[in-house]
Amino acid sequence: MDATVKGHRQRLRLRFADHGFDGFHDYEVLELLLTYAIPRVDVKPIAKRLLEIYGTLAGVFDASAAELAQVSGMGEKGALFLTLIRQAELRYLASDLPGKKVL
């Protein structure tokens, strides 16, 4: 892996560790997530491409794994990882509902 790419990934992780997603652009959110699924590749262009295609973070997370896998650079592993994030979010939200009144 190019040292500048490795350093950039580490800087993104440290920024998140210090401040959460405060100050992150949407492409940086995707970029940070993709660093865990796509090794040894500059994922910034992939993150920006996803937002160009799907418009928003919600659009990206609502896309199917098959659709995401068609985006250049994503591959099956990256696509599955992003759909896993969405499914984990849905499971998390549903786990907080039992016993609560829903309008």
N, C-alpha and C positions, 0 to 999 in steps of 0.2 A: 504494500500500500504506500502510495506517495506520502511523504512526511507531512506535507501541508494539508492533505485530506485527513490524515490521522489527527493532526493538531486541531483542525476545524471541528471534527467530531467531538473531541475532548472539550473544546471551548463551548460547544452547544450543550453538552451534558452538564458542564459546570454552571453555565447560565441558568439552566433549568433547576439544578440543585439549589442554587442561591435564590432564585426568584420565581420558580414555577414558569408558567408561560407568559408572565407579564413582560411586555416589550417584544415578544416574538411576533413575527409576521406569520400568516397562515402557512406559507411555504416552508418556514423554519420548523413549524410544528410537525409537518409531514416529513421534512428532512430528518429531524431527530428520530422520529419513529422508524423511518426506513433504515437508519444506521444499524438498527438491531436485526434487520432481516436481510439486508443486502450488503455483504462484506466487500471491502477493498474496491469500492466504486464511489465516485463523487455522486451523491444522491440528490444534490441541490437541483440539477437540471430535471431529474425525474419528478421531484416534488413540484417544481414550477409547471412542468408539463401536465401533471395531474390536475392542477388548479385551472390551467387553460382549458382542458377538456371538460371538467366537471363543474367548474365555476366557483365552488365553495368547498369548505371542509365537509359540510353536510353532504354535498354532492359526491365527493370522493368516498366518504364512509357508507353512503347508501348504494354505491355501485357494487355489482356482484364481483366475486373473485374472477370469474371468467372474463368480465369486461376489463377489470383492472389488469389482468395478466396480458391483455393485448396492447397495453401501453408500453412503448419502447423503453426497455431497461427494467421494467417491473419484474417480469418473470412470475412463476407460480408461487414461489416462497414469499416474495414481497406482497403479492396480491392476497394470499391467504392471511398474512400477518395483519394487513389493514382490515380485512373482514373480521378477523379475530378480535381486533380492538372494538369494533362496532358491536359484535355479539357480546363481548364482555361488558360493555356499557349497558346494553339492554338487560342482561342478567343482573347487573348491579342495581339498576333502577327498579326492576321487578322485585328484587329481594327486600326492598325497603317498603313495599306496599302492604304486606300482610298486616291486618289489624288497623289499618288507617282508613279513614273515610275518603272516598274518591268521588268527586262531583261528576 
